[in-house]
Amino acid sequence: MASGNIRSVASKYRYVQGLSAIGSDEIKWVVHMKGVGRSGFDTEREAALAADKYLISKGRKPVNILKAK
């Protein structure tokens, strides 16, 4: 994705946001949580899974796709 003007795309998942260069159709999905290593995901679902896995690793309940036992 080119640097410069970036627009934000809303997500249906918590802690997930899409970023796209203005004039481009490509969207990279990111997890907005401190400590998540990988910044750009190809799909919104992958980013939501990463957010859930991070929450589980910190002893919290997942909020997006994964379910607590």
N, C-alpha and C positions, 0 to 999 in steps of 0.2 A: 504494500500500500504506500502511496506517495505521501511524503510529509507535506505539511501545509494545512489547508483548511479541511478539518475533519468534522463530520456530523455524527451525532449520537442517535442510535436506534434503540427504541424501548424493547424490552424482553418480557416474556410472560413468566420468567423465572426470577427468583430473588437472587441478588448478588451478581446478576449477569447483565451485560450491556453490549450492544453491537456498535462497532465503529466502522465508518465508511468515509472514504475521501469524497468530497463534493464533486459530482459529475461522474462518479464511478458506481457500478452496480455491485461491486465486491464488498462483502461485509465480513469483518473478522469479529468474532465473539470473544469477549474478555470477562474474567471474573474480577469483580471489584471487592477484593478482600486482601488485606495485608498478609503476606506470607505464601500466597499461591505463586508457584514458580513460573509456570508456562503462561504467557500472556495472550496469545492469539489462537483461537480454535476455529476450525472450519465450520462447525455447526453450533447452533444454540444449545442443542442437547448435550454435546460434549462439554461445553462450558458449565452447564448446570450439574452434570455428573461430577466434574472437578470440584465445584463448590461444595457439593454434598460430601465428597470424600474428604475434603479439607475439614469440614465441620466434624465429621466422625473422628478424624485423627486428633482433634482437639477435645474430644469427649462430649460433643454436643450432638443433638438430633439433626438428621438431614431435613431439609425444607423443600427440596425440589422433586427429584425423581425417586431416589432411594427411600426405602421405608425402614424405620427403626424396628428392631425385633421386639 
